[in-house]
């Protein structure tokens, strides 16, 4: 399926909940992603999660996102420290309406649509918003049965991750 990547010119530091497709690991609880613009135009990426085994395992990885084509700023190349040198495509295909100068949700995938990240500003978006975003995801041709909603309850404060 072909789709057009939506562009967004401004970036800011964000804390987001994350759903994935079909990434599975033991770091599957209370996930957050932070994005911070760097002076050189790249974006610092910080992904944090709690282990499903509780406090004994906190999972974290950092990396850098770059915009390879300024004409398409929503198509990012991301290299995570834990990615063994691999660079992955992260395409922001749609974002929700802005609230307080920040988009309320986003849908991120790659050229092959083999990955999917659905990110919200709040840990537990209300049911109507979640359903509306899932309908948008369905419209891009994703198999909804492969979506694994990340548990976001009983989370430690983000500052302790």
The 8 nearest C-alpha neighbors of each residue, nearest first, counted from 0:
[[1, 2, 140, 139, 112, 111, 110, 141],
 [2, 0, 3, 139, 110, 111, 112, 140],
 [3, 1, 4, 0, 139, 92, 110, 5],
 [2, 4, 5, 92, 1, 93, 6, 90],
 [3, 5, 92, 6, 91, 2, 73, 90],
 [6, 4, 92, 93, 3, 73, 91, 7],
 [7, 5, 73, 72, 4, 8, 71, 91],
 [6, 8, 9, 73, 5, 72, 10, 94],
 [7, 9, 6, 10, 72, 73, 71, 69],
 [10, 8, 7, 11, 101, 6, 36, 72],
 [11, 9, 36, 8, 12, 35, 7, 34],
 [12, 10, 35, 13, 36, 34, 9, 101],
 [11, 13, 35, 34, 33, 10, 14, 36],
 [14, 12, 33, 34, 11, 15, 32, 120],
 [15, 13, 33, 32, 31, 120, 16, 12],
 [16, 14, 120, 31, 119, 32, 118, 13],
 [17, 15, 31, 119, 118, 122, 30, 121],
 [16, 18, 118, 117, 30, 116, 15, 31],
 [19, 17, 148, 117, 149, 116, 147, 118],
 [18, 20, 116, 115, 21, 147, 22, 146],
 [21, 19, 115, 146, 22, 114, 145, 147],
 [20, 22, 19, 145, 23, 146, 147, 114],
 [23, 21, 20, 19, 24, 114, 147, 115],
 [24, 22, 21, 25, 27, 19, 26, 147],
 [25, 23, 26, 27, 22, 50, 51, 28],
 [24, 26, 27, 50, 51, 23, 52, 28],
 [27, 25, 50, 24, 49, 48, 58, 28],
 [26, 28, 25, 51, 24, 149, 50, 48],
 [29, 27, 150, 49, 30, 48, 51, 149],
 [30, 28, 151, 48, 154, 49, 150, 31],
 [31, 29, 48, 28, 47, 16, 17, 49],
 [32, 30, 15, 16, 47, 46, 14, 48],
 [31, 33, 46, 15, 14, 45, 47, 34],
 [34, 32, 45, 14, 13, 44, 12, 46],
 [33, 35, 12, 44, 43, 13, 42, 45],
 [36, 34, 12, 43, 42, 11, 37, 33],
 [35, 37, 42, 41, 43, 11, 10, 40],
 [38, 36, 41, 39, 42, 40, 35, 43],
 [37, 39, 40, 36, 41, 42, 35, 43],
 [38, 40, 37, 41, 36, 42, 65, 43],
 [41, 39, 38, 37, 36, 42, 65, 66],
 [42, 40, 65, 37, 39, 64, 36, 63],
 [41, 43, 36, 64, 37, 35, 63, 44],
 [42, 44, 63, 35, 34, 62, 36, 64],
 [43, 45, 34, 62, 63, 61, 33, 42],
 [44, 46, 61, 33, 32, 60, 62, 47],
 [47, 45, 32, 60, 59, 31, 61, 33],
 [48, 46, 59, 31, 30, 58, 32, 45],
 [49, 47, 30, 58, 29, 26, 28, 57],
 [48, 50, 57, 28, 26, 29, 58, 51],
 [49, 51, 26, 56, 52, 53, 57, 25],
 [50, 52, 53, 25, 28, 27, 26, 49],
 [53, 51, 50, 56, 55, 54, 25, 49],
 [54, 52, 50, 51, 55, 56, 49, 57],
 [53, 55, 56, 57, 52, 50, 49, 51],
 [56, 54, 53, 52, 57, 50, 49, 51],
 [55, 57, 50, 54, 58, 53, 49, 52],
 [58, 56, 49, 50, 48, 54, 59, 160],
 [59, 57, 48, 47, 49, 26, 56, 50],
 [58, 60, 47, 46, 48, 57, 61, 45],
 [61, 59, 46, 45, 81, 80, 47, 79],
 [62, 60, 45, 44, 79, 80, 46, 59],
 [61, 63, 79, 44, 80, 78, 43, 45],
 [62, 64, 43, 44, 78, 42, 77, 79],
 [63, 65, 77, 42, 76, 41, 75, 43],
 [66, 64, 41, 76, 75, 67, 42, 77],
 [65, 67, 75, 68, 72, 69, 76, 74],
 [66, 68, 65, 69, 75, 76, 74, 72],
 [67, 69, 70, 71, 66, 72, 74, 75],
 [70, 68, 71, 72, 66, 67, 73, 74],
 [69, 71, 68, 72, 6, 67, 73, 66],
 [72, 70, 69, 68, 73, 74, 6, 66],
 [73, 71, 69, 74, 66, 6, 70, 68],
 [74, 72, 6, 91, 71, 90, 75, 7],
 [75, 73, 90, 72, 71, 89, 66, 91],
 [74, 76, 66, 89, 65, 88, 90, 73],
 [75, 77, 88, 65, 64, 87, 89, 86],
 [78, 76, 64, 87, 86, 63, 75, 88],
 [77, 79, 86, 62, 63, 85, 87, 64],
 [80, 78, 62, 82, 81, 61, 77, 63],
 [79, 81, 62, 82, 61, 60, 78, 83],
 [80, 82, 79, 83, 60, 61, 84, 62],
 [81, 83, 79, 85, 84, 80, 78, 86],
 [84, 82, 85, 81, 80, 79, 78, 86],
 [85, 83, 82, 86, 78, 80, 79, 81],
 [84, 86, 82, 83, 78, 87, 79, 77],
 [87, 85, 78, 77, 76, 84, 88, 79],
 [88, 86, 77, 76, 89, 85, 78, 109],
 [87, 89, 76, 109, 75, 90, 77, 86],
 [90, 88, 75, 109, 108, 74, 76, 107],
 [89, 91, 74, 108, 107, 109, 73, 92],
 [90, 92, 107, 73, 93, 106, 4, 74],
 [93, 91, 4, 5, 90, 106, 107, 3],
 [92, 94, 106, 5, 105, 91, 95, 4],
 [95, 93, 105, 104, 102, 106, 96, 92],
 [96, 94, 104, 103, 102, 105, 97, 93],
 [97, 95, 102, 103, 98, 94, 104, 101],
 [96, 98, 102, 101, 100, 103, 99, 95],
 [97, 99, 101, 100, 102, 103, 96, 95],
 [100, 98, 101, 97, 102, 103, 96, 120],
 [99, 101, 98, 97, 102, 11, 96, 103],
 [102, 100, 97, 98, 99, 103, 11, 96],
 [101, 103, 97, 96, 95, 104, 98, 94],
 [102, 104, 95, 120, 97, 96, 119, 98],
 [105, 103, 119, 95, 118, 94, 102, 120],
 [106, 104, 94, 118, 93, 117, 95, 107],
 [105, 107, 117, 93, 92, 91, 116, 94],
 [108, 106, 91, 116, 90, 115, 92, 89],
 [107, 109, 115, 90, 114, 89, 112, 116],
 [108, 110, 112, 89, 88, 90, 111, 114],
 [111, 109, 112, 108, 88, 90, 113, 89],
 [110, 112, 113, 109, 114, 108, 0, 1],
 [113, 111, 109, 114, 110, 108, 115, 141],
 [114, 112, 111, 109, 115, 108, 20, 110],
 [115, 113, 108, 112, 20, 109, 116, 21],
 [114, 116, 108, 20, 19, 107, 117, 113],
 [117, 115, 19, 107, 18, 106, 118, 17],
 [116, 118, 106, 18, 17, 105, 107, 115],
 [117, 119, 17, 105, 16, 104, 15, 116],
 [118, 120, 104, 15, 16, 121, 103, 105],
 [121, 119, 15, 103, 104, 14, 16, 122],
 [122, 120, 123, 119, 124, 16, 15, 14],
 [123, 121, 16, 151, 124, 120, 119, 15],
 [122, 124, 121, 125, 151, 16, 152, 119],
 [125, 123, 121, 129, 122, 126, 128, 119],
 [124, 126, 128, 127, 129, 123, 130, 121],
 [125, 127, 129, 128, 130, 124, 131, 123],
 [126, 128, 130, 129, 125, 131, 124, 132],
 [129, 127, 131, 130, 126, 125, 132, 124],
 [128, 130, 126, 132, 131, 127, 124, 133],
 [131, 129, 133, 127, 128, 132, 126, 134],
 [132, 130, 128, 134, 133, 129, 127, 135],
 [131, 133, 135, 129, 134, 130, 128, 136],
 [132, 134, 136, 130, 135, 131, 129, 137],
 [135, 133, 137, 131, 132, 136, 130, 138],
 [134, 136, 138, 132, 133, 137, 131, 139],
 [137, 135, 133, 139, 138, 134, 141, 132],
 [138, 136, 134, 140, 139, 135, 141, 133],
 [137, 139, 135, 136, 140, 134, 141, 133],
 [140, 138, 136, 137, 141, 135, 2, 0],
 [141, 139, 137, 138, 142, 136, 0, 143],
 [140, 142, 137, 139, 143, 136, 138, 112],
 [143, 141, 144, 145, 140, 137, 146, 136],
 [142, 144, 145, 146, 141, 137, 133, 136],
 [143, 145, 142, 146, 147, 141, 20, 21],
 [146, 144, 143, 142, 21, 20, 147, 141],
 [147, 145, 20, 143, 144, 19, 148, 21],
 [148, 146, 19, 149, 18, 145, 20, 21],
 [147, 149, 18, 146, 150, 19, 17, 151],
 [148, 150, 18, 28, 27, 147, 151, 17],
 [151, 149, 28, 152, 29, 148, 27, 30],
 [150, 152, 29, 122, 28, 149, 154, 123],
 [151, 153, 154, 150, 29, 122, 28, 123],
 [154, 152, 155, 151, 29, 150, 28, 156],
 [155, 153, 152, 29, 156, 151, 49, 28],
 [154, 156, 157, 159, 153, 160, 29, 158],
 [155, 157, 158, 159, 154, 160, 153, 29],
 [158, 156, 159, 160, 155, 31, 154, 47],
 [159, 157, 156, 160, 155, 47, 154, 31],
 [158, 160, 157, 156, 155, 57, 154, 49],
 [159, 157, 158, 47, 57, 156, 48, 155]]
